[in-house]
Amino acid sequence: MTGNRWLKAFGPPLAVVFVLLIVWQMAVALFHIELWILPDPLYILQEGSRNFPRLLMHFMATLRLTLIGFVIGVIIGVGTSWLLHLVPWVKRGFYPILILSQNIPMIALAPLLMLWFGFGLFPKVVVITIVCFFPIAVAMMDGYLQTDPVMLNYMKMIGASKLQIFRKLELPHALPSFFSGLKISATYAVSGAIVSEWLGADKGIGYYMKLEKAGFKTVLVFDSIFIIVLLSVLLFQSIVLIERLVIRWKTRSHKWN
């Protein structure tokens, strides 16, 4: 990305964030707000630098957990979409259950998983997997329906099998929808990791936030929030980059690109 394109893409949001930070800094000073209630950005940055080694350790723990759950969620989501699309009776039977599974609050399910499986890695990965696989599965199934009907009829006329149609026509057409679901799932993965760490862990940003909140260290809670936002943006942008490399034939404009 050239300098002009980078400035055009990232300049406006960065300018807005910069202005908001200045307003925040001035508001804290102008209204004499106590730092333990609402710390200003400079104080947050100062404390974040001072606690950088601890923050980095917890960040790496959350990153590891997020990536493990996210990858497993992607695999299950893609596999589920294939199965439901290729086997219609399975879709009729399991699609309603798939939707119902997303109505279970994670804040209620996570404690049960930890009660059943302990406070190790497994229940946390399950939480992230559950929140990640659904957007990908639904997005891909919608993507299969975007297949060009003319090409679909042509392949049927020349005797292509259902599997050949799926592999050579429907799957490529579903790739843009797949990446859309992937972006949504990436942010869900971070949220799922934080919730699971908050409820039961000995490391990670969620655990760190809970610990500092109990000690009324508001500034360190803000540091945790900024790290969570940073992790979400990094995952999102990584997917945008992969999408550019994979789908070269589809030109699209995106405000984050």
C-alpha positions in Angstrom: 0.0 0.0 0.0 1.4 3.4 -1.1 1.7 6.3 1.3 -1.3 8.1 -0.3 -3.5 5.0 -0.2 -2.5 4.3 3.4 -3.3 7.9 4.4 -6.6 7.8 2.6 -7.6 4.5 4.3 -6.3 5.1 7.9 -6.0 8.9 8.1 -9.7 9.7 8.9 -10.2 7.1 11.7 -6.8 7.9 13.2 -7.6 11.6 13.2 -10.9 11.0 14.9 -9.2 8.9 17.6 -6.6 11.6 18.1 -9.2 14.3 18.6 -11.2 12.1 21.0 -8.1 11.5 23.1 -7.4 15.2 23.2 -10.9 15.9 24.3 -10.7 13.2 26.9 -7.4 14.6 28.3 -8.7 18.1 28.5 -12.0 17.0 30.1 -10.2 15.2 32.9 -8.1 18.3 33.6 -10.9 20.8 33.2 -13.4 19.1 35.4 -10.8 17.9 37.9 -11.9 14.3 37.7 -10.1 11.9 40.1 -7.7 9.6 38.3 -9.1 6.6 40.1 -12.5 7.3 38.6 -11.5 8.3 35.0 -7.7 8.4 34.3 -6.6 10.5 31.4 -4.9 9.0 28.3 -1.4 10.2 29.3 -1.7 8.6 32.7 -3.0 5.4 31.1 0.0 5.3 28.8 2.4 6.0 31.6 1.0 3.2 33.8 0.9 0.9 30.8 4.6 1.5 30.1 5.4 0.9 33.7 3.5 -2.4 33.8 4.5 -3.5 30.3 6.2 -6.8 31.3 3.1 -8.0 33.1 0.8 -6.8 30.4 2.8 -8.5 27.7 2.7 -11.8 29.6 -1.0 -11.7 30.0 -1.4 -10.5 26.4 0.5 -13.5 25.1 -1.7 -15.9 27.2 -4.9 -14.3 25.7 -3.5 -14.4 22.2 -2.6 -18.1 22.5 -6.1 -18.9 23.8 -7.8 -16.8 21.2 -5.9 -18.3 18.3 -6.5 -21.9 19.4 -10.2 -21.4 19.9 -10.5 -19.3 16.7 -8.8 -21.9 14.5 -10.9 -24.7 15.9 -14.0 -22.6 15.5 -13.2 -21.9 11.8 -12.6 -25.6 11.1 -15.9 -26.6 12.7 -17.8 -23.8 11.1 -16.5 -24.6 7.6 -17.1 -28.3 8.1 -20.6 -27.7 9.4 -21.5 -25.5 6.4 -20.2 -28.3 4.0 -22.3 -30.9 5.8 -25.5 -28.9 5.9 -25.2 -27.8 2.3 -24.3 -31.1 0.8 -26.8 -33.2 2.8 -30.2 -31.5 2.8 -31.8 -33.7 5.4 -29.0 -32.9 7.8 -29.7 -29.2 7.3 -33.4 -29.7 7.9 -32.7 -31.5 11.2 -29.8 -29.6 12.6 -30.1 -26.0 11.3 -32.7 -25.0 13.9 -30.6 -26.6 16.7 -27.6 -24.6 15.3 -29.6 -21.4 15.7 -30.8 -22.3 19.2 -27.2 -22.9 20.3 -26.5 -19.2 19.8 -29.3 -18.2 22.2 -27.4 -19.7 25.2 -25.6 -16.8 27.1 -21.9 -17.5 27.3 -21.9 -15.9 30.7 -24.1 -18.8 31.8 -22.5 -21.6 29.8 -18.9 -20.8 30.7 -19.3 -21.5 34.4 -21.0 -24.8 33.7 -18.2 -25.9 31.3 -15.6 -25.0 34.0 -17.6 -27.0 36.6 -17.7 -30.0 34.3 -14.1 -29.8 32.8 -12.1 -27.8 35.4 -10.3 -24.5 34.9 -7.8 -25.7 32.3 -7.6 -24.8 28.6 -10.3 -27.1 27.3 -13.5 -25.3 28.6 -12.1 -21.9 27.5 -11.5 -23.2 24.0 -15.0 -24.6 23.9 -16.4 -21.2 24.8 -14.5 -19.5 22.0 -15.3 -22.3 19.5 -19.0 -22.0 20.2 -19.1 -18.2 19.6 -16.8 -18.5 16.5 -18.2 -21.3 14.4 -21.8 -20.0 13.9 -21.0 -16.8 11.9 -18.7 -18.7 9.6 -21.2 -21.6 9.0 -24.1 -19.2 8.3 -22.0 -16.9 6.1 -20.7 -19.8 4.0 -24.2 -21.3 3.6 -25.4 -17.9 2.4 -22.4 -17.7 0.1 -23.3 -21.0 -1.6 -26.6 -19.5 -2.6 -24.8 -16.6 -4.4 -23.6 -19.1 -7.1 -24.2 -17.9 -10.6 -27.4 -19.8 -11.7 -26.3 -19.8 -15.4 -23.0 -21.5 -14.5 -24.8 -23.8 -12.2 -27.2 -24.9 -14.9 -24.4 -25.3 -17.4 -22.4 -27.6 -15.1 -25.5 -29.7 -14.5 -26.1 -30.0 -18.2 -22.6 -31.2 -18.9 -23.0 -33.9 -16.3 -21.0 -32.6 -13.4 -21.5 -34.4 -10.1 -22.8 -32.6 -7.0 -19.3 -32.7 -5.4 -17.7 -31.3 -8.6 -20.2 -28.4 -8.7 -19.5 -27.7 -5.0 -15.8 -27.8 -5.4 -15.4 -25.9 -8.7 -18.3 -23.5 -8.5 -20.1 -23.1 -5.2 -17.1 -23.0 -2.9 -15.3 -20.3 -4.9 -18.5 -18.2 -4.9 -18.7 -18.6 -1.1 -15.2 -17.3 -0.4 -16.2 -13.6 0.0 -18.9 -14.6 2.5 -16.5 -16.9 4.3 -14.1 -14.0 4.9 -17.0 -11.8 6.1 -17.9 -14.5 8.6 -14.2 -14.8 9.5 -14.0 -11.1 10.4 -17.0 -11.3 12.7 -15.7 -14.5 14.3 -12.3 -12.9 15.0 -13.9 -10.2 17.2 -16.1 -12.8 18.9 -13.0 -14.9 19.6 -11.4 -12.1 21.6 -14.6 -11.5 23.5 -15.0 -15.2 24.3 -11.4 -15.5 25.5 -11.8 -12.5 27.8 -15.1 -13.9 29.3 -13.6 -17.3 29.9 -10.5 -15.8 31.5 -12.6 -13.5 33.6 -14.6 -16.4 35.0 -11.7 -18.7 35.7 -8.0 -18.4 34.9 -4.7 -17.6 36.4 -3.4 -15.6 33.5 -4.6 -13.6 30.5 -6.0 -10.1 30.0 -9.4 -11.1 31.3 -7.8 -12.4 34.5 -5.6 -9.3 34.8 -8.6 -7.0 34.3 -10.6 -8.8 37.0 -7.6 -8.6 39.4 -7.0 -4.9 38.9 -10.7 -4.1 39.1 -10.9 -5.8 42.5 -8.0 -3.5 43.6 -9.8 -0.4 42.2 -6.9 0.2 39.9 -9.0 1.8 37.2 -6.0 2.9 35.1 -4.9 -0.7 34.6 -8.4 -1.7 33.7 -8.2 0.9 30.9 -4.9 -0.5 29.8 -6.5 -3.9 29.6 -9.4 -2.5 27.5 -6.9 -0.9 25.1 -5.0 -4.2 24.7 -8.3 -6.0 23.9 -9.2 -3.5 21.3 -5.7 -3.7 19.8 -5.9 -7.5 19.6 -9.3 -7.4 17.9 -8.0 -4.9 15.3 -4.9 -6.9 14.7 -6.9 -10.1 14.0 -9.3 -8.2 11.8 -6.6 -6.6 9.7 -4.8 -9.9 9.4 -7.9 -11.4 7.9 -8.3 -8.4 5.6 -4.8 -9.0 4.3 -5.3 -12.7 3.8 -8.5 -11.9 1.9 -6.7 -9.6 -0.4 -4.1 -12.3 -1.2 -6.7 -15.1 -1.7 -9.5 -13.3 -3.5 -7.6 -11.4 -6.2 -10.4 -11.6 -8.7 -12.9 -9.7 -6.5 -12.3 -5.9 -6.3 -13.9 -4.3 -3.3 -13.5 -1.2 -1.3 -13.5 -1.4 2.5 -13.1 1.4 4.9 -10.4 -0.6 6.8 -8.4 -1.5 3.7 
